[in-house]
Each structure stands twice: as C-alpha cells, then as structure tokens.
Amino acid sequence: MSSLATMLATMSDIDSTLDDLKEELGDLPQQVKDAEEYVRAKSMHTEKAEKDLKEIELFKINSGNRLLEIKDKEDQLAQQQFNVRNNKEFDAITNEIEMLRDERNKIYDEQRTVGVKEENLTSILEESKKELEEAQKGLAGKEDELTSISHGHNDEILQHTKQRAELAQAIPVSILAEYERIRTFHKDAAVKVKKNSCSGCFSKVPPQRIVEMRNKPDTMFLCEHCGRILLGE
C-alpha cells in the first residue's frame, strides 16, 4: 500500500489538474446559467403579456355579446312601454331601461380602458418577443462557446474525479478532512520540501523535521509558517 505522503502527493496532483481544467472554463458556466435565467425571465414576461392579451380578447367578445343583449332587451322594453296599463308599470320599465343603459355605459368605459391597455400590452409583447429572441441567441452563443472549450474536458474531469474518489477512500478520514480544510486557504494544500524549504511559502524547514518526514512516511507534517502539508523531496 502506498504511504500517506505518496497518497497526499497524488491527491494534490489530481486536485491541481482538476483546478487547471476547470479554470480553463473560466466563468463561462456561470455566464450560461445567468443567460438561462435571463431567458426564463423573458419567457415568463412574454407569456404573461400573451395571457393578458387573450383575457382582453375574451372580454371584448363577452362585452360585445352583452351589449347586443342589452340592445335587444332595451328594444323589447321600449316596445312594452306602449302597452303599459298604468304609471307603475311604466315607471318599472323605465327603471329597468335605465339600469340597462348604466350597464351599457359601464361596459363602454371598461372597453375604452381595456383598449388602452391592449395597445400598451401589444407594444410590450412585441418588445418582449424581440428581447426574448436576442436572449435566446445570446444563450445559444454561450452554450456553443462552453461546448467548444469543454470538448474533451468532461471525460478528463470525470476520470480525475473518479481517481480522486478512489484515493480518498484510502486516506484516513481525519487526514482527508485536514487536507480539505487546508485547501480552503491554499489550493496547493500539499507541497514538496525543496532545498530544505517549504515550496509553498519558501520558509525554512528544520533539519530535524526533514529527518522525521523521511522516517515517518505515514505521518502528516505541516509547515510551521503557512500550514500547508509538507511532502518529502
């Protein structure tokens, strides 16, 4: 079985390679996510405008039908006024006609308001569709760029990730946790001792520590200055 120092060195090499591969992608993955979110927002805005316009169209149809019904009813009531038997019946019919006229005027007011809203929504929808189309083109461009850059990277990333997972199983949990903790501060969590110095911060490593590292390959040693894991030369 490999020594702890050897496994940590291998883990460090794998992580360094993965960092390099992911760095080549830059912020493109995030740009793609942002573009996707923008497209979703524009799609929802467009769908809302379309839904509102459909509701307006339905109102126009229903209100138009109701106006025809009111006219027919008014004509019938006007005819009935000629056949009333007393003032009470005449007043009742007159009141009903007034109520129908009030309803008709209310519908006219609503139609005018809805007409203005329809014009605004139509303009908003046209602009929203243009913005959505541009957003979709922008997203497609970002996706193509990401696909082009990441072509071949995915398999390599998966391969190294699998190797890392297998190696992590062989490293003691406490040691692995410490390694991961150090990586939150230093990407190169495990570094070699070169010319009796930590290659991470270039501080001198005591000779006695170097001897101990050679004699105890299954013990983890940390740099006293930067806290990185020290590996033998």
Backbone hydrogen bonds, N-H to C=O, Kabsch-Sander energy under -0.5 kcal/mol:
donor,donor_aa,acceptor,acceptor_aa,energy
5,A,217,P,-2.1
7,M,3,S,-2.3
8,L,4,L,-2.6
9,A,5,A,-2.1
10,T,6,T,-2.4
11,M,7,M,-2.7
12,S,8,L,-2.4
13,D,9,A,-2.1
14,I,10,T,-2.6
15,D,11,M,-2.6
16,S,12,S,-2.2
17,T,13,D,-2.2
18,L,14,I,-2.7
19,D,15,D,-2.6
20,D,16,S,-2.0
21,L,17,T,-2.5
22,K,18,L,-2.5
23,E,19,D,-2.2
24,E,20,D,-1.5
25,L,21,L,-0.6
25,L,22,K,-0.7
26,G,22,K,-0.5
26,G,23,E,-1.1
28,L,25,L,-1.8
31,Q,27,D,-2.5
32,V,28,L,-2.8
33,K,29,P,-2.0
34,D,30,Q,-2.8
35,A,31,Q,-2.5
36,E,32,V,-2.5
37,E,33,K,-2.3
38,Y,34,D,-2.2
39,V,35,A,-2.3
40,R,36,E,-2.4
41,A,37,E,-2.3
42,K,38,Y,-2.5
43,S,39,V,-2.5
44,M,40,R,-2.4
45,H,41,A,-2.2
46,T,42,K,-2.4
47,E,43,S,-2.8
48,K,44,M,-2.2
49,A,45,H,-2.0
50,E,46,T,-2.4
51,K,47,E,-2.5
52,D,48,K,-2.5
53,L,49,A,-2.1
54,K,50,E,-2.0
55,E,51,K,-2.1
56,I,52,D,-2.0
57,E,53,L,-2.4
58,L,54,K,-2.3
59,F,55,E,-2.3
60,K,56,I,-2.6
61,I,57,E,-2.0
62,N,58,L,-2.7
63,S,59,F,-3.4
64,G,60,K,-2.0
65,N,61,I,-2.2
66,R,62,N,-2.4
67,L,63,S,-2.2
68,L,64,G,-1.7
69,E,65,N,-2.1
70,I,66,R,-2.5
71,K,67,L,-2.4
72,D,68,L,-2.4
73,K,69,E,-2.5
74,E,70,I,-2.9
75,D,71,K,-2.6
76,Q,72,D,-2.1
77,L,73,K,-2.5
78,A,74,E,-2.8
79,Q,75,D,-1.8
80,Q,76,Q,-1.9
81,Q,77,L,-1.6
82,F,79,Q,-1.1
83,N,80,Q,-1.8
84,V,81,Q,-0.7
90,F,86,N,-1.9
91,D,87,N,-3.0
92,A,88,K,-2.1
93,I,89,E,-2.3
94,T,90,F,-2.4
95,N,91,D,-2.6
96,E,92,A,-2.0
97,I,93,I,-2.4
98,E,94,T,-2.3
99,M,95,N,-2.3
100,L,96,E,-2.0
101,R,97,I,-2.4
102,D,98,E,-2.6
103,E,99,M,-2.2
104,R,100,L,-2.6
105,N,101,R,-2.7
106,K,102,D,-2.2
107,I,103,E,-2.3
108,Y,104,R,-2.3
109,D,105,N,-2.3
110,E,106,K,-2.5
111,Q,107,I,-2.7
112,R,108,Y,-2.3
113,T,109,D,-2.3
114,V,110,E,-3.0
115,G,111,Q,-2.3
116,V,112,R,-1.8
117,K,113,T,-2.2
118,E,114,V,-2.9
119,E,115,G,-1.9
120,N,116,V,-2.2
121,L,117,K,-2.9
122,T,118,E,-2.5
123,S,119,E,-2.0
124,I,120,N,-2.6
125,L,121,L,-3.1
126,E,122,T,-2.2
127,E,123,S,-2.1
128,S,124,I,-2.8
129,K,125,L,-2.6
130,K,126,E,-1.7
131,E,127,E,-2.4
132,L,128,S,-2.6
133,E,129,K,-2.5
134,E,130,K,-2.3
135,A,131,E,-2.6
136,Q,132,L,-2.6
137,K,133,E,-2.0
138,G,134,E,-2.5
139,L,135,A,-2.5
140,A,136,Q,-2.4
141,G,137,K,-2.3
142,K,138,G,-2.1
143,E,139,L,-2.8
144,D,140,A,-2.4
145,E,141,G,-2.2
146,L,142,K,-2.6
147,T,143,E,-2.7
148,S,144,D,-2.4
149,I,145,E,-2.3
150,S,146,L,-2.9
151,H,147,T,-0.9
153,H,150,S,-1.7
154,N,150,S,-1.4
156,E,152,G,-1.1
157,I,153,H,-3.3
158,L,154,N,-2.7
159,Q,155,D,-2.4
160,H,156,E,-2.5
161,T,157,I,-2.6
162,K,158,L,-2.3
163,Q,159,Q,-2.2
164,R,160,H,-2.5
165,A,161,T,-2.3
166,E,162,K,-2.2
167,L,163,Q,-2.3
168,A,164,R,-2.6
169,Q,165,A,-1.1
170,A,166,E,-0.6
170,A,167,L,-1.2
171,I,167,L,-0.9
176,L,172,P,-2.7
177,A,173,V,-2.6
178,E,174,S,-1.8
179,Y,175,I,-2.4
180,E,176,L,-2.6
181,R,177,A,-2.2
182,I,178,E,-2.4
183,R,179,Y,-1.8
184,T,180,E,-0.7
184,T,181,R,-1.0
185,F,182,I,-1.5
186,H,182,I,-3.0
189,A,187,K,-1.5
191,V,189,A,-0.5
191,V,229,I,-3.0
193,V,231,L,-2.3
194,K,192,K,-0.7
194,K,197,S,-2.6
197,S,194,K,-1.0
198,C,203,S,-3.0
199,S,192,K,-1.8
202,F,198,C,-2.4
205,V,196,N,-2.9
209,R,206,P,-0.6
210,I,206,P,-1.7
211,V,207,P,-2.1
212,E,208,Q,-2.2
213,M,209,R,-2.2
214,R,210,I,-1.7
215,N,211,V,-1.9
216,K,212,E,-1.9
219,T,216,K,-1.6
221,F,230,L,-0.5
223,C,228,R,-3.1
227,G,223,C,-1.4
229,I,189,A,-3.3
230,L,221,F,-3.3
231,L,191,V,-2.6
